[in-house]
Amino acid sequence: MDEIAVLEIGREAVFVILKTAGPIMAVGMLVGLIIALFQALTTIQEMTLTFVPKILVIFIAMILFLPFMMATVVEFGRSLFDRIVALG
């Protein structure tokens, strides 16, 4: 295996990480932004108001996006195994 193949695998791994974590991060950021706007408009500065809704929404998003995330990781794993078989 040459250096170009290793760099290609590393690039694909980073892309898979971003692809699987992106939707969850986006949902968390959106909910955080909405809560921050609500707190700024109402001057309510309760700390639990920021964490509890974010945790609940992120858990729901994980349940919804889990099939997509698993399919992405499994496909990446299969491509790695195919490369290993091709080398042998």
Distance bins in CASP14 RR format, pairs under 12 A and 6 or more apart:
PFRMAT RR
TARGET T0000
AUTHOR 0000-0000-0000
RMODE 2
METHOD distances of the structure
MODEL  1
1 7 0 0 0 0 0 1 0 0 0 0 0
1 8 0 0 0 0 0 1 0 0 0 0 0
1 9 0 0 0 0 1 0 0 0 0 0 0
1 80 0 0 0 0 0 1 0 0 0 0 0
1 83 0 0 0 0 1 0 0 0 0 0 0
1 84 0 0 0 0 1 0 0 0 0 0 0
1 86 0 0 0 0 0 1 0 0 0 0 0
1 87 1 0 0 1 0 0 0 0 0 0 0
1 88 0 0 0 0 0 1 0 0 0 0 0
2 8 0 0 0 0 1 0 0 0 0 0 0
2 9 0 0 0 0 0 1 0 0 0 0 0
2 87 0 0 0 0 0 1 0 0 0 0 0
3 9 0 0 0 0 0 1 0 0 0 0 0
3 10 0 0 0 0 0 1 0 0 0 0 0
4 10 0 0 0 0 0 1 0 0 0 0 0
4 11 0 0 0 0 0 1 0 0 0 0 0
5 11 0 0 0 0 0 1 0 0 0 0 0
5 12 0 0 0 0 0 1 0 0 0 0 0
5 80 0 0 0 0 0 1 0 0 0 0 0
5 83 1 0 0 1 0 0 0 0 0 0 0
5 84 0 0 0 0 0 1 0 0 0 0 0
5 86 0 0 0 0 0 1 0 0 0 0 0
5 87 0 0 0 0 1 0 0 0 0 0 0
6 12 0 0 0 0 0 1 0 0 0 0 0
6 13 0 0 0 0 0 1 0 0 0 0 0
6 80 0 0 0 0 0 1 0 0 0 0 0
6 83 0 0 0 0 0 1 0 0 0 0 0
7 13 0 0 0 0 0 1 0 0 0 0 0
7 14 0 0 0 0 0 1 0 0 0 0 0
8 14 0 0 0 0 0 1 0 0 0 0 0
8 15 0 0 0 0 0 1 0 0 0 0 0
8 79 0 0 0 0 0 1 0 0 0 0 0
8 80 0 0 0 0 0 1 0 0 0 0 0
8 83 0 0 0 0 1 0 0 0 0 0 0
9 15 0 0 0 0 0 1 0 0 0 0 0
9 16 0 0 0 0 0 1 0 0 0 0 0
9 76 0 0 0 0 1 0 0 0 0 0 0
9 77 0 0 0 0 0 1 0 0 0 0 0
9 79 0 0 0 0 1 0 0 0 0 0 0
9 80 1 0 0 1 0 0 0 0 0 0 0
9 81 0 0 0 0 0 1 0 0 0 0 0
9 82 0 0 0 0 0 1 0 0 0 0 0
9 83 1 0 0 1 0 0 0 0 0 0 0
9 84 0 0 0 0 0 1 0 0 0 0 0
9 87 0 0 0 0 0 1 0 0 0 0 0
10 16 0 0 0 0 1 0 0 0 0 0 0
10 17 0 0 0 0 1 0 0 0 0 0 0
10 76 0 0 0 0 0 1 0 0 0 0 0
10 79 0 0 0 0 0 1 0 0 0 0 0
10 80 0 0 0 0 0 1 0 0 0 0 0
10 83 0 0 0 0 0 1 0 0 0 0 0
11 17 0 0 0 0 0 1 0 0 0 0 0
11 18 0 0 0 0 0 1 0 0 0 0 0
11 76 0 0 0 0 0 1 0 0 0 0 0
12 18 0 0 0 0 0 1 0 0 0 0 0
12 19 0 0 0 0 0 1 0 0 0 0 0
12 72 0 0 0 0 0 1 0 0 0 0 0
12 73 0 0 0 0 0 1 0 0 0 0 0
12 75 0 0 0 0 0 1 0 0 0 0 0
12 76 1 0 0 1 0 0 0 0 0 0 0
12 77 0 0 0 0 1 0 0 0 0 0 0
12 79 1 0 0 1 0 0 0 0 0 0 0
12 80 0 0 0 0 1 0 0 0 0 0 0
12 83 0 0 0 0 0 1 0 0 0 0 0
13 19 0 0 0 0 0 1 0 0 0 0 0
13 20 0 0 0 0 0 1 0 0 0 0 0
13 72 0 0 0 0 0 1 0 0 0 0 0
13 73 0 0 0 0 0 1 0 0 0 0 0
13 76 1 0 0 1 0 0 0 0 0 0 0
13 77 0 0 0 0 1 0 0 0 0 0 0
13 79 0 0 0 0 0 1 0 0 0 0 0
13 80 0 0 0 0 1 0 0 0 0 0 0
14 20 0 0 0 0 0 1 0 0 0 0 0
14 21 0 0 0 0 0 1 0 0 0 0 0
14 76 0 0 0 0 0 1 0 0 0 0 0
15 21 0 0 0 0 0 1 0 0 0 0 0
15 22 0 0 0 0 0 1 0 0 0 0 0
15 72 0 0 0 0 1 0 0 0 0 0 0
15 73 0 0 0 0 0 1 0 0 0 0 0
15 75 0 0 0 0 0 1 0 0 0 0 0
15 76 0 0 0 0 1 0 0 0 0 0 0
15 79 0 0 0 0 0 1 0 0 0 0 0
16 22 0 0 0 0 0 1 0 0 0 0 0
16 68 0 0 0 0 0 1 0 0 0 0 0
16 69 0 0 0 0 1 0 0 0 0 0 0
16 70 0 0 0 0 0 1 0 0 0 0 0
16 71 0 0 0 0 0 1 0 0 0 0 0
16 72 1 0 1 0 0 0 0 0 0 0 0
16 73 1 0 0 1 0 0 0 0 0 0 0
16 74 0 0 0 0 0 1 0 0 0 0 0
16 75 0 0 0 0 1 0 0 0 0 0 0
16 76 1 0 1 0 0 0 0 0 0 0 0
16 77 0 0 0 0 1 0 0 0 0 0 0
16 78 0 0 0 0 0 1 0 0 0 0 0
16 79 0 0 0 0 1 0 0 0 0 0 0
16 80 0 0 0 0 0 1 0 0 0 0 0
17 24 0 0 0 0 0 1 0 0 0 0 0
17 25 0 0 0 0 0 1 0 0 0 0 0
17 69 0 0 0 0 0 1 0 0 0 0 0
17 72 0 0 0 0 1 0 0 0 0 0 0
17 73 0 0 0 0 1 0 0 0 0 0 0
17 76 0 0 0 0 1 0 0 0 0 0 0
18 24 0 0 0 0 0 1 0 0 0 0 0
18 25 0 0 0 0 1 0 0 0 0 0 0
18 26 0 0 0 0 0 1 0 0 0 0 0
18 69 0 0 0 0 0 1 0 0 0 0 0
18 72 0 0 0 0 0 1 0 0 0 0 0
19 25 0 0 0 0 0 1 0 0 0 0 0
19 26 0 0 0 0 0 1 0 0 0 0 0
19 65 0 0 0 0 0 1 0 0 0 0 0
19 68 0 0 0 0 1 0 0 0 0 0 0
19 69 0 0 0 0 1 0 0 0 0 0 0
19 71 0 0 0 0 0 1 0 0 0 0 0
19 72 1 0 1 0 0 0 0 0 0 0 0
19 73 0 0 0 0 1 0 0 0 0 0 0
19 75 0 0 0 0 0 1 0 0 0 0 0
19 76 0 0 0 0 1 0 0 0 0 0 0
20 62 0 0 0 0 0 1 0 0 0 0 0
20 65 0 0 0 0 1 0 0 0 0 0 0
20 66 0 0 0 0 1 0 0 0 0 0 0
20 67 0 0 0 0 0 1 0 0 0 0 0
20 68 1 0 0 1 0 0 0 0 0 0 0
20 69 1 0 1 0 0 0 0 0 0 0 0
20 70 0 0 0 0 1 0 0 0 0 0 0
20 71 0 0 0 0 1 0 0 0 0 0 0
20 72 1 0 1 0 0 0 0 0 0 0 0
20 73 1 0 0 1 0 0 0 0 0 0 0
20 74 0 0 0 0 0 1 0 0 0 0 0
20 75 0 0 0 0 0 1 0 0 0 0 0
20 76 0 0 0 0 1 0 0 0 0 0 0
21 27 0 0 0 0 0 1 0 0 0 0 0
21 28 0 0 0 0 0 1 0 0 0 0 0
21 29 0 0 0 0 0 1 0 0 0 0 0
21 58 0 0 0 0 0 1 0 0 0 0 0
21 61 0 0 0 0 0 1 0 0 0 0 0
21 62 0 0 0 0 0 1 0 0 0 0 0
21 65 0 0 0 0 1 0 0 0 0 0 0
21 68 0 0 0 0 0 1 0 0 0 0 0
21 69 0 0 0 0 1 0 0 0 0 0 0
21 72 0 0 0 0 0 1 0 0 0 0 0
21 73 0 0 0 0 0 1 0 0 0 0 0
22 28 0 0 0 0 1 0 0 0 0 0 0
22 29 0 0 0 0 1 0 0 0 0 0 0
22 30 0 0 0 0 0 1 0 0 0 0 0
22 58 0 0 0 0 0 1 0 0 0 0 0
22 61 0 0 0 0 0 1 0 0 0 0 0
22 62 0 0 0 0 0 1 0 0 0 0 0
22 65 0 0 0 0 1 0 0 0 0 0 0
22 68 0 0 0 0 0 1 0 0 0 0 0
22 69 0 0 0 0 1 0 0 0 0 0 0
22 72 0 0 0 0 0 1 0 0 0 0 0
23 29 0 0 0 0 0 1 0 0 0 0 0
23 30 0 0 0 0 0 1 0 0 0 0 0
23 57 0 0 0 0 0 1 0 0 0 0 0
23 58 0 0 0 0 0 1 0 0 0 0 0
23 60 0 0 0 0 0 1 0 0 0 0 0
23 61 1 0 0 1 0 0 0 0 0 0 0
23 62 0 0 0 0 1 0 0 0 0 0 0
23 63 0 0 0 0 0 1 0 0 0 0 0
23 64 0 0 0 0 1 0 0 0 0 0 0
23 65 1 0 1 0 0 0 0 0 0 0 0
23 66 0 0 0 0 0 1 0 0 0 0 0
23 67 0 0 0 0 0 1 0 0 0 0 0
23 68 1 0 0 1 0 0 0 0 0 0 0
23 69 1 0 0 1 0 0 0 0 0 0 0
23 72 0 0 0 0 0 1 0 0 0 0 0
24 30 0 0 0 0 0 1 0 0 0 0 0
24 31 0 0 0 0 0 1 0 0 0 0 0
24 54 0 0 0 0 0 1 0 0 0 0 0
24 55 0 0 0 0 0 1 0 0 0 0 0
24 57 0 0 0 0 1 0 0 0 0 0 0
24 58 1 0 0 1 0 0 0 0 0 0 0
24 59 0 0 0 0 1 0 0 0 0 0 0
24 60 0 0 0 0 0 1 0 0 0 0 0
24 61 1 0 1 0 0 0 0 0 0 0 0
24 62 1 0 0 1 0 0 0 0 0 0 0
24 63 0 0 0 0 0 1 0 0 0 0 0
24 64 0 0 0 0 1 0 0 0 0 0 0
24 65 1 0 0 1 0 0 0 0 0 0 0
24 66 0 0 0 0 1 0 0 0 0 0 0
24 68 0 0 0 0 0 1 0 0 0 0 0
24 69 0 0 0 0 1 0 0 0 0 0 0
25 31 0 0 0 0 0 1 0 0 0 0 0
25 32 0 0 0 0 0 1 0 0 0 0 0
25 54 0 0 0 0 0 1 0 0 0 0 0
25 58 0 0 0 0 1 0 0 0 0 0 0
25 61 0 0 0 0 1 0 0 0 0 0 0
25 62 0 0 0 0 0 1 0 0 0 0 0
25 65 0 0 0 0 0 1 0 0 0 0 0
26 32 0 0 0 0 0 1 0 0 0 0 0
26 33 0 0 0 0 0 1 0 0 0 0 0
26 57 0 0 0 0 0 1 0 0 0 0 0
26 58 0 0 0 0 0 1 0 0 0 0 0
26 61 0 0 0 0 1 0 0 0 0 0 0
26 65 0 0 0 0 0 1 0 0 0 0 0
27 33 0 0 0 0 0 1 0 0 0 0 0
27 34 0 0 0 0 0 1 0 0 0 0 0
27 53 0 0 0 0 0 1 0 0 0 0 0
27 54 0 0 0 0 1 0 0 0 0 0 0
27 55 0 0 0 0 0 1 0 0 0 0 0
27 56 0 0 0 0 0 1 0 0 0 0 0
27 57 1 0 0 1 0 0 0 0 0 0 0
27 58 1 0 0 1 0 0 0 0 0 0 0
27 59 0 0 0 0 0 1 0 0 0 0 0
27 60 0 0 0 0 1 0 0 0 0 0 0
27 61 1 0 1 0 0 0 0 0 0 0 0
27 62 0 0 0 0 1 0 0 0 0 0 0
27 63 0 0 0 0 0 1 0 0 0 0 0
27 64 0 0 0 0 1 0 0 0 0 0 0
27 65 0 0 0 0 1 0 0 0 0 0 0
28 34 0 0 0 0 1 0 0 0 0 0 0
28 35 0 0 0 0 1 0 0 0 0 0 0
28 36 0 0 0 0 0 1 0 0 0 0 0
28 50 0 0 0 0 0 1 0 0 0 0 0
28 51 0 0 0 0 0 1 0 0 0 0 0
28 53 0 0 0 0 1 0 0 0 0 0 0
28 54 1 0 1 0 0 0 0 0 0 0 0
28 55 0 0 0 0 1 0 0 0 0 0 0
28 56 0 0 0 0 0 1 0 0 0 0 0
28 57 1 0 0 1 0 0 0 0 0 0 0
28 58 1 0 1 0 0 0 0 0 0 0 0
28 59 0 0 0 0 0 1 0 0 0 0 0
28 60 0 0 0 0 0 1 0 0 0 0 0
28 61 1 0 0 1 0 0 0 0 0 0 0
28 62 0 0 0 0 0 1 0 0 0 0 0
28 65 0 0 0 0 0 1 0 0 0 0 0
29 35 0 0 0 0 0 1 0 0 0 0 0
29 36 0 0 0 0 0 1 0 0 0 0 0
29 54 0 0 0 0 1 0 0 0 0 0 0
29 57 0 0 0 0 0 1 0 0 0 0 0
29 58 0 0 0 0 0 1 0 0 0 0 0
29 61 0 0 0 0 0 1 0 0 0 0 0
30 36 0 0 0 0 0 1 0 0 0 0 0
30 37 0 0 0 0 0 1 0 0 0 0 0
30 53 0 0 0 0 0 1 0 0 0 0 0
30 54 0 0 0 0 1 0 0 0 0 0 0
30 57 0 0 0 0 1 0 0 0 0 0 0
30 58 0 0 0 0 0 1 0 0 0 0 0
30 61 0 0 0 0 1 0 0 0 0 0 0
31 37 0 0 0 0 0 1 0 0 0 0 0
31 38 0 0 0 0 0 1 0 0 0 0 0
31 49 0 0 0 0 0 1 0 0 0 0 0
31 50 0 0 0 0 1 0 0 0 0 0 0
31 51 0 0 0 0 0 1 0 0 0 0 0
31 52 0 0 0 0 0 1 0 0 0 0 0
31 53 1 0 0 1 0 0 0 0 0 0 0
31 54 1 0 1 0 0 0 0 0 0 0 0
31 55 0 0 0 0 1 0 0 0 0 0 0
31 56 0 0 0 0 1 0 0 0 0 0 0
31 57 1 0 1 0 0 0 0 0 0 0 0
31 58 1 0 0 1 0 0 0 0 0 0 0
31 59 0 0 0 0 0 1 0 0 0 0 0
31 60 0 0 0 0 0 1 0 0 0 0 0
31 61 0 0 0 0 1 0 0 0 0 0 0
32 38 0 0 0 0 1 0 0 0 0 0 0
32 39 0 0 0 0 1 0 0 0 0 0 0
32 40 0 0 0 0 0 1 0 0 0 0 0
32 49 0 0 0 0 0 1 0 0 0 0 0
32 50 1 0 0 1 0 0 0 0 0 0 0
32 51 0 0 0 0 0 1 0 0 0 0 0
32 52 0 0 0 0 0 1 0 0 0 0 0
32 53 0 0 0 0 1 0 0 0 0 0 0
32 54 1 0 1 0 0 0 0 0 0 0 0
32 55 0 0 0 0 0 1 0 0 0 0 0
32 57 0 0 0 0 1 0 0 0 0 0 0
32 58 0 0 0 0 0 1 0 0 0 0 0
33 39 0 0 0 0 0 1 0 0 0 0 0
33 40 0 0 0 0 0 1 0 0 0 0 0
33 50 0 0 0 0 0 1 0 0 0 0 0
33 53 0 0 0 0 0 1 0 0 0 0 0
33 54 0 0 0 0 0 1 0 0 0 0 0
33 57 0 0 0 0 0 1 0 0 0 0 0
34 40 0 0 0 0 0 1 0 0 0 0 0
34 41 0 0 0 0 0 1 0 0 0 0 0
34 49 0 0 0 0 0 1 0 0 0 0 0
34 50 0 0 0 0 0 1 0 0 0 0 0
34 53 0 0 0 0 1 0 0 0 0 0 0
34 54 0 0 0 0 1 0 0 0 0 0 0
34 57 0 0 0 0 1 0 0 0 0 0 0
35 41 0 0 0 0 0 1 0 0 0 0 0
35 42 0 0 0 0 0 1 0 0 0 0 0
35 44 0 0 0 0 1 0 0 0 0 0 0
35 45 0 0 0 0 0 1 0 0 0 0 0
35 46 0 0 0 0 0 1 0 0 0 0 0
35 47 0 0 0 0 0 1 0 0 0 0 0
35 48 0 0 0 0 0 1 0 0 0 0 0
35 49 1 0 0 1 0 0 0 0 0 0 0
35 50 1 0 1 0 0 0 0 0 0 0 0
35 51 0 0 0 0 1 0 0 0 0 0 0
35 52 0 0 0 0 1 0 0 0 0 0 0
35 53 1 0 0 1 0 0 0 0 0 0 0
35 54 1 0 0 1 0 0 0 0 0 0 0
35 55 0 0 0 0 0 1 0 0 0 0 0
35 56 0 0 0 0 0 1 0 0 0 0 0
35 57 0 0 0 0 1 0 0 0 0 0 0
36 42 0 0 0 0 0 1 0 0 0 0 0
36 44 0 0 0 0 0 1 0 0 0 0 0
36 45 0 0 0 0 0 1 0 0 0 0 0
36 49 0 0 0 0 0 1 0 0 0 0 0
36 50 1 0 0 1 0 0 0 0 0 0 0
36 53 0 0 0 0 0 1 0 0 0 0 0
36 54 0 0 0 0 0 1 0 0 0 0 0
37 44 0 0 0 0 0 1 0 0 0 0 0
37 50 0 0 0 0 0 1 0 0 0 0 0
38 44 1 0 0 1 0 0 0 0 0 0 0
38 45 0 0 0 0 0 1 0 0 0 0 0
38 46 0 0 0 0 0 1 0 0 0 0 0
38 49 0 0 0 0 1 0 0 0 0 0 0
38 50 0 0 0 0 1 0 0 0 0 0 0
38 53 0 0 0 0 1 0 0 0 0 0 0
39 45 1 0 0 1 0 0 0 0 0 0 0
39 46 1 0 0 1 0 0 0 0 0 0 0
39 47 0 0 0 0 0 1 0 0 0 0 0
39 48 0 0 0 0 0 1 0 0 0 0 0
39 49 1 0 0 1 0 0 0 0 0 0 0
39 50 1 0 0 1 0 0 0 0 0 0 0
39 53 0 0 0 0 0 1 0 0 0 0 0
40 50 0 0 0 0 0 1 0 0 0 0 0
42 49 0 0 0 0 1 0 0 0 0 0 0
43 49 0 0 0 0 0 1 0 0 0 0 0
44 50 0 0 0 0 0 1 0 0 0 0 0
46 52 0 0 0 0 1 0 0 0 0 0 0
46 53 0 0 0 0 0 1 0 0 0 0 0
47 54 0 0 0 0 0 1 0 0 0 0 0
48 54 0 0 0 0 0 1 0 0 0 0 0
48 55 0 0 0 0 0 1 0 0 0 0 0
48 56 0 0 0 0 0 1 0 0 0 0 0
49 55 0 0 0 0 0 1 0 0 0 0 0
50 56 0 0 0 0 0 1 0 0 0 0 0
50 57 0 0 0 0 0 1 0 0 0 0 0
51 57 0 0 0 0 0 1 0 0 0 0 0
51 58 0 0 0 0 0 1 0 0 0 0 0
52 58 0 0 0 0 0 1 0 0 0 0 0
52 59 0 0 0 0 0 1 0 0 0 0 0
53 59 0 0 0 0 0 1 0 0 0 0 0
53 60 0 0 0 0 0 1 0 0 0 0 0
54 60 0 0 0 0 0 1 0 0 0 0 0
54 61 0 0 0 0 0 1 0 0 0 0 0
55 61 0 0 0 0 0 1 0 0 0 0 0
55 62 0 0 0 0 0 1 0 0 0 0 0
56 62 0 0 0 0 0 1 0 0 0 0 0
56 63 0 0 0 0 0 1 0 0 0 0 0
57 63 0 0 0 0 0 1 0 0 0 0 0
57 64 0 0 0 0 0 1 0 0 0 0 0
57 65 0 0 0 0 0 1 0 0 0 0 0
58 64 0 0 0 0 0 1 0 0 0 0 0
58 65 0 0 0 0 0 1 0 0 0 0 0
59 65 0 0 0 0 0 1 0 0 0 0 0
59 66 0 0 0 0 0 1 0 0 0 0 0
60 66 0 0 0 0 0 1 0 0 0 0 0
61 68 0 0 0 0 0 1 0 0 0 0 0
61 69 0 0 0 0 0 1 0 0 0 0 0
62 68 0 0 0 0 0 1 0 0 0 0 0
62 69 0 0 0 0 1 0 0 0 0 0 0
62 70 0 0 0 0 0 1 0 0 0 0 0
63 69 0 0 0 0 0 1 0 0 0 0 0
63 70 0 0 0 0 0 1 0 0 0 0 0
65 71 0 0 0 0 0 1 0 0 0 0 0
65 72 0 0 0 0 1 0 0 0 0 0 0
65 73 0 0 0 0 0 1 0 0 0 0 0
66 72 0 0 0 0 0 1 0 0 0 0 0
66 73 0 0 0 0 0 1 0 0 0 0 0
67 73 0 0 0 0 0 1 0 0 0 0 0
67 74 0 0 0 0 0 1 0 0 0 0 0
68 74 0 0 0 0 0 1 0 0 0 0 0
68 75 0 0 0 0 0 1 0 0 0 0 0
69 75 0 0 0 0 0 1 0 0 0 0 0
69 76 0 0 0 0 0 1 0 0 0 0 0
70 76 0 0 0 0 0 1 0 0 0 0 0
70 77 0 0 0 0 0 1 0 0 0 0 0
71 77 0 0 0 0 0 1 0 0 0 0 0
71 78 0 0 0 0 0 1 0 0 0 0 0
72 78 0 0 0 0 0 1 0 0 0 0 0
72 79 0 0 0 0 0 1 0 0 0 0 0
73 79 0 0 0 0 0 1 0 0 0 0 0
73 80 0 0 0 0 0 1 0 0 0 0 0
74 80 0 0 0 0 0 1 0 0 0 0 0
74 81 0 0 0 0 0 1 0 0 0 0 0
75 81 0 0 0 0 0 1 0 0 0 0 0
75 82 0 0 0 0 0 1 0 0 0 0 0
76 82 0 0 0 0 0 1 0 0 0 0 0
76 83 0 0 0 0 0 1 0 0 0 0 0
77 83 0 0 0 0 1 0 0 0 0 0 0
77 84 0 0 0 0 1 0 0 0 0 0 0
77 85 0 0 0 0 0 1 0 0 0 0 0
78 84 0 0 0 0 0 1 0 0 0 0 0
78 85 0 0 0 0 0 1 0 0 0 0 0
79 85 0 0 0 0 0 1 0 0 0 0 0
79 86 0 0 0 0 0 1 0 0 0 0 0
80 86 0 0 0 0 0 1 0 0 0 0 0
80 87 0 0 0 0 0 1 0 0 0 0 0
81 87 0 0 0 0 0 1 0 0 0 0 0
81 88 0 0 0 0 0 1 0 0 0 0 0
82 88 0 0 0 0 0 1 0 0 0 0 0
END
